[in-house]
Amino acid sequence: WMWARALAFIFQALQAQADQNSRDILPDQASDDAVARFGNVYGVPRRPGVAAQHTVTVTGTPSATIAIPVGAALSWTDGTLYDPTSTSVTLNGGGSGTITVESTTVGATTTRDSGDVLTWQSAPSGLNPTGAVASTVTTGADVESIGDWAQRIISRLQERPASGNRADWKAWAEAFKGLDIRQVWVYPLLQPPASVPGL
């Protein structure tokens, strides 16, 4: 009885491993480690998170150039910190100026709305203790989920890059460095006409 029980325990573990191995051959059912391996093998890296960037209106001594010391940061009510990207700000005659800040962490929650008030951790000399978000330069984004990553791998396997197919145009658009492109749609491709117009 003890010997049978020991064998059953071993065989149950082997069966569980075999079940997992059978799932790992398909990206949509694979474990996280297996999806990472698929991404590495097929050249589909996981999309990293993005830190939000904003322009912030600050106020202080009119017509002055205020130095922003290294380590100075603004914070939101949830504790998210935003580092200024410049070392100084020049205020106009009304005592206001604009700086660009970047979140110290990544994620969708780092994006602020226009008008949100950020508070200096330690206000630079000559600036008031708060600033207001004027605009969004870069929207924050979360690290790509394993499920979304697996779906992109499946899309790559379903339509391999070739010469001018939809996958090529999609990859070309996604390679643009000026924006954080999360999704691309390709219009149906047409056969080139015998003569222009109509390309």
C-alpha positions in Angstrom: 0.0 0.0 0.0 2.8 2.4 0.9 4.7 1.6 -2.3 1.5 2.1 -4.4 0.9 5.4 -2.7 4.5 6.6 -3.4 4.2 5.7 -7.0 0.8 7.5 -7.3 2.4 10.6 -5.8 5.2 10.5 -8.4 2.9 9.8 -11.3 0.5 12.6 -10.3 3.4 15.1 -10.4 4.6 13.7 -13.7 1.1 14.0 -15.1 0.8 17.6 -13.9 4.2 18.4 -15.6 3.1 16.7 -18.8 -0.2 18.7 -18.8 1.8 22.0 -18.4 4.2 21.0 -21.2 1.3 20.3 -23.5 -0.1 23.8 -22.7 3.3 25.5 -23.1 3.5 24.6 -26.8 0.6 27.1 -27.5 1.2 30.8 -26.6 -2.4 31.4 -25.6 -2.3 28.6 -23.0 1.4 28.9 -22.0 2.8 29.8 -18.6 4.4 33.2 -18.2 7.9 31.7 -18.6 6.9 30.0 -21.8 5.3 33.1 -23.2 8.6 35.0 -22.5 10.5 32.2 -24.3 8.1 32.5 -27.3 8.7 36.3 -27.3 12.5 35.8 -27.3 12.5 33.1 -30.0 10.2 35.0 -32.4 11.6 38.4 -31.8 8.5 39.9 -30.2 9.6 41.8 -27.1 7.3 42.6 -24.2 6.2 46.3 -24.3 7.6 48.1 -21.3 5.7 50.6 -19.2 5.8 54.3 -20.0 6.3 57.1 -17.6 4.0 60.1 -18.1 5.4 63.5 -19.1 3.6 66.7 -18.5 4.2 70.4 -18.8 3.5 72.2 -15.5 2.8 75.9 -15.0 4.8 77.2 -12.0 4.6 80.6 -10.4 7.0 82.8 -8.4 9.1 85.9 -8.6 8.2 87.9 -11.8 10.8 88.2 -14.6 13.3 85.9 -12.8 15.2 82.9 -13.9 14.9 80.3 -11.1 17.4 77.4 -10.8 15.8 74.0 -10.1 18.3 72.0 -8.0 19.1 68.4 -8.7 16.7 66.1 -6.7 13.8 68.7 -6.7 10.5 66.9 -7.4 6.8 67.6 -7.6 4.3 65.1 -6.1 0.7 64.1 -6.7 -1.7 63.3 -3.8 -1.1 59.5 -4.2 2.6 60.0 -3.7 3.6 59.7 -7.4 6.8 61.9 -7.9 7.6 63.9 -11.0 11.1 65.0 -11.8 11.7 68.3 -13.7 13.7 67.7 -16.9 15.3 71.1 -17.0 17.7 72.8 -14.5 16.0 76.2 -14.6 12.8 78.1 -15.5 12.3 81.7 -16.7 9.2 83.4 -15.3 7.4 86.1 -17.3 6.4 89.5 -16.0 3.3 88.0 -14.4 5.4 85.5 -12.5 4.6 82.3 -14.3 6.5 79.9 -16.4 6.4 76.3 -17.7 8.5 73.3 -17.0 8.4 69.7 -18.2 8.3 66.9 -15.7 8.5 63.1 -16.0 7.1 60.6 -13.6 9.7 58.6 -11.6 7.5 55.4 -12.1 5.7 53.9 -15.1 2.1 53.1 -15.6 -1.3 54.5 -16.7 -1.9 56.0 -13.2 1.0 58.4 -13.7 -1.0 60.4 -16.2 -2.5 63.6 -14.8 -5.4 65.8 -16.1 -4.9 69.4 -17.1 -5.4 71.6 -14.0 -4.2 68.9 -11.5 -2.1 70.6 -8.8 1.3 69.1 -8.0 3.2 70.1 -4.9 7.0 70.6 -4.7 8.7 68.3 -2.2 10.9 71.2 -1.4 10.1 74.3 -3.5 13.1 75.9 -5.2 13.9 79.4 -3.9 11.7 81.9 -5.8 8.9 79.5 -6.7 5.6 78.9 -5.0 5.0 75.5 -3.4 2.6 74.2 -6.1 2.3 74.0 -9.9 -0.6 73.1 -12.2 -0.5 70.6 -15.0 -0.8 72.4 -18.3 -0.7 69.6 -20.8 0.3 66.0 -21.4 3.4 65.4 -23.4 3.5 61.6 -23.1 0.7 59.5 -21.7 1.7 56.9 -19.1 1.2 53.2 -19.9 1.4 50.0 -17.9 3.7 47.1 -18.7 2.1 44.9 -21.3 0.1 42.1 -19.8 1.2 38.5 -20.4 -2.2 37.9 -22.2 -1.7 40.8 -24.6 1.9 39.8 -25.2 0.8 36.3 -26.1 -1.8 37.7 -28.5 0.9 39.7 -30.3 3.1 36.6 -30.6 0.1 34.7 -32.0 -0.5 37.5 -34.6 3.2 37.3 -35.6 2.9 33.5 -36.1 -0.3 33.8 -38.0 1.1 36.3 -40.5 4.9 36.2 -40.8 6.7 39.2 -42.1 7.4 39.0 -45.8 7.7 41.5 -48.7 5.0 44.1 -48.3 2.3 42.2 -46.5 0.2 43.6 -43.7 2.7 42.4 -41.0 5.4 44.4 -42.7 3.4 47.6 -42.7 2.3 47.0 -39.1 5.9 46.5 -38.0 7.0 49.6 -39.9 4.4 51.8 -38.1 5.2 50.3 -34.7 8.9 51.0 -35.2 8.3 54.8 -35.2 10.1 56.2 -32.2 8.3 59.5 -31.9 5.2 58.1 -30.2 4.3 55.2 -27.9 2.3 53.2 -30.5 0.2 50.5 -28.8 -2.0 49.3 -31.7 -1.9 49.5 -35.5 -4.6 48.7 -38.1 -3.6 48.1 -41.7 -6.1 48.9 -44.4 -6.7 46.1 -47.0 -3.8 46.1 -49.4 -4.6 46.6 -53.1 -3.0 45.3 -56.2 -1.0 48.2 -57.8 -3.0 49.5 -60.9 -1.7 49.4 -64.4 -1.5 53.2 -64.5 -1.8 56.2 -62.0 -3.9 57.5 -60.3 -5.0 54.8 -58.0 -1.8 53.7 -56.2 
